[in-house]
């Protein structure tokens, strides 16, 4: 794993895009599971309807990520979601 990439995500909230969906993650780490690399963390504020999944553990396989948007904080991500939904 490229340490520069890990540093980019440290302390940030990131919205990851795949072919079929997006997944926002905070408290990001990388974990190898059955020889496949995953981005692992928790669901941030405003990422799900009524925040039903807030702080739940989540993951996305790194090889399924097409793009990502890095937010400086969970609060910045939450504001971006609220503005984009209006």
KEKE-3310 file (N, C-alpha, C; in steps of 0.2 Angstrom, whole numbers, plus 5000, padded with zeros to 4 digits):
npx = (5004:5003:5011:5009:4996:4988:4991:4984:4971:4971:4963:4952:4936:4929:4922:4919:4917:4910:4906:4893:4888:4890:4900:4902:4916:4923:4937:4947:4956:4966:4964:4969:4960:4957:4967:4963:4962:4954:4946:4943:4932:4921:4903:4899:4891:4876:4877:4868:4850:4841:4852:4854:4864:4874:4891:4892:4902:4911:4915:4924:4930:4946:4949:4937:4935:4932:4933:4936:4931:4939:4936:4939:4934:4921:4910:4912:4909:4896:4889:4891:4883:4870:4868:4869:4858:4847)
npy = (4994:5011:5023:5037:5038:5033:5043:5054:5051:5051:5056:5062:5063:5053:5052:5038:5032:5020:5008:5006:5014:5025:5027:5034:5036:5037:5039:5031:5016:5004:4987:4970:4957:4941:4941:4953:4970:4982:4997:5003:5008:5020:5024:5041:5056:5061:5052:5042:5039:5048:5046:5032:5023:5028:5029:5015:5001:4999:4995:4995:4988:4991:4989:4992:5005:5019:5033:5047:5059:5070:5076:5088:5086:5077:5085:5095:5086:5082:5095:5097:5086:5090:5102:5098:5090:5099)
npz = (5000:4996:5005:5004:4999:5010:5019:5013:5016:5030:5044:5037:5029:5017:5001:4991:4975:4965:4951:4953:4964:4978:4992:5008:5019:5035:5047:5041:5036:5029:5024:5022:5016:5013:5003:4996:4995:5005:5009:5024:5037:5045:5044:5040:5047:5039:5029:5026:5025:5038:5046:5050:5049:5055:5061:5060:5055:5040:5023:5007:4992:4987:4973:4967:4967:4958:4958:4970:4983:4993:5009:5022:5034:5044:5046:5036:5025:5028:5027:5013:5008:5012:5005:4992:4991:4991)
capx = (5000:5007:5010:5006:4989:4986:4992:4979:4965:4971:4959:4947:4930:4930:4916:4921:4913:4911:4902:4886:4886:4895:4900:4907:4919:4928:4942:4949:4961:4966:4964:4969:4955:4957:4971:4960:4963:4948:4946:4938:4930:4914:4899:4899:4885:4873:4878:4862:4844:4840:4858:4852:4870:4880:4896:4893:4908:4909:4921:4923:4936:4950:4949:4931:4934:4933:4935:4935:4932:4942:4933:4943:4931:4914:4906:4912:4905:4889:4887:4891:4877:4864:4868:4868:4851:4842)
capy = (5000:5017:5027:5043:5037:5032:5050:5058:5050:5051:5061:5064:5059:5052:5049:5034:5031:5014:5008:5006:5017:5029:5026:5039:5033:5041:5035:5026:5012:4999:4980:4965:4952:4936:4944:4958:4976:4985:5003:5001:5014:5020:5028:5047:5060:5063:5048:5038:5042:5048:5043:5026:5019:5033:5026:5008:4999:4998:4994:4995:4985:4996:4989:4994:5012:5023:5040:5048:5066:5070:5081:5089:5084:5074:5091:5097:5081:5083:5101:5096:5082:5094:5107:5094:5087:5104)
capz = (5000:4995:5011:5002:4999:5017:5022:5010:5019:5037:5048:5032:5027:5009:4997:4986:4969:4961:4945:4955:4970:4982:4999:5012:5025:5040:5051:5036:5036:5024:5027:5017:5018:5008:4997:4993:4998:5007:5013:5030:5042:5048:5040:5043:5047:5033:5023:5025:5027:5045:5049:5052:5049:5058:5065:5058:5051:5033:5019:5000:4990:4983:4966:4964:4967:4952:4960:4977:4985:5000:5013:5027:5041:5044:5046:5029:5021:5030:5024:5006:5006:5013:5000:4986:4991:4990)
cpx = (5004:5005:5007:4998:4985:4986:4986:4973:4965:4967:4953:4941:4930:4924:4919:4916:4915:4906:4895:4883:4891:4895:4905:4909:4923:4932:4944:4956:4961:4967:4964:4965:4955:4961:4968:4960:4956:4950:4941:4938:4923:4910:4898:4892:4883:4874:4872:4856:4843:4846:4857:4859:4876:4884:4896:4899:4906:4916:4919:4930:4939:4949:4942:4930:4936:4936:4933:4935:4934:4939:4938:4940:4924:4909:4906:4908:4898:4885:4886:4885:4871:4863:4866:4861:4846:4841)
cpy = (5006:5021:5034:5043:5036:5039:5054:5057:5050:5057:5064:5060:5059:5049:5045:5032:5024:5014:5009:5011:5022:5027:5030:5035:5038:5036:5029:5023:5007:4992:4975:4959:4947:4938:4949:4964:4980:4992:5002:5007:5014:5025:5035:5050:5061:5058:5043:5041:5042:5046:5037:5021:5023:5029:5018:5007:4998:4997:4994:4992:4990:4996:4990:5001:5015:5030:5041:5056:5066:5076:5082:5086:5080:5080:5094:5093:5082:5089:5100:5091:5086:5099:5103:5091:5092:5106)
cpz = (5000:5001:5010:5002:5005:5020:5019:5014:5027:5040:5043:5032:5019:5006:4991:4981:4966:4955:4947:4960:4973:4989:5003:5018:5029:5044:5047:5038:5030:5027:5021:5020:5012:5002:4993:4997:4999:5010:5018:5034:5044:5044:5044:5043:5041:5027:5022:5028:5035:5049:5053:5053:5052:5062:5064:5054:5044:5029:5011:4997:4986:4976:4963:4964:4961:4953:4967:4978:4992:5004:5020:5034:5039:5043:5039:5024:5022:5027:5016:5004:5007:5008:4993:4985:4991:4983)
residu = (UNK:UNK:UNK:UNK:UNK:UNK:UNK:UNK:UNK:UNK:UNK:UNK:UNK:UNK:UNK:UNK:UNK:UNK:UNK:UNK:UNK:UNK:UNK:UNK:UNK:UNK:UNK:UNK:UNK:UNK:UNK:UNK:UNK:UNK:UNK:UNK:UNK:UNK:UNK:UNK:UNK:UNK:UNK:UNK:UNK:UNK:UNK:UNK:UNK:UNK:UNK:UNK:UNK:UNK:UNK:UNK:UNK:UNK:UNK:UNK:UNK:UNK:UNK:UNK:UNK:UNK:UNK:UNK:UNK:UNK:UNK:UNK:UNK:UNK:UNK:UNK:UNK:UNK:UNK:UNK:UNK:UNK:UNK:UNK:UNK:UNK)
# end
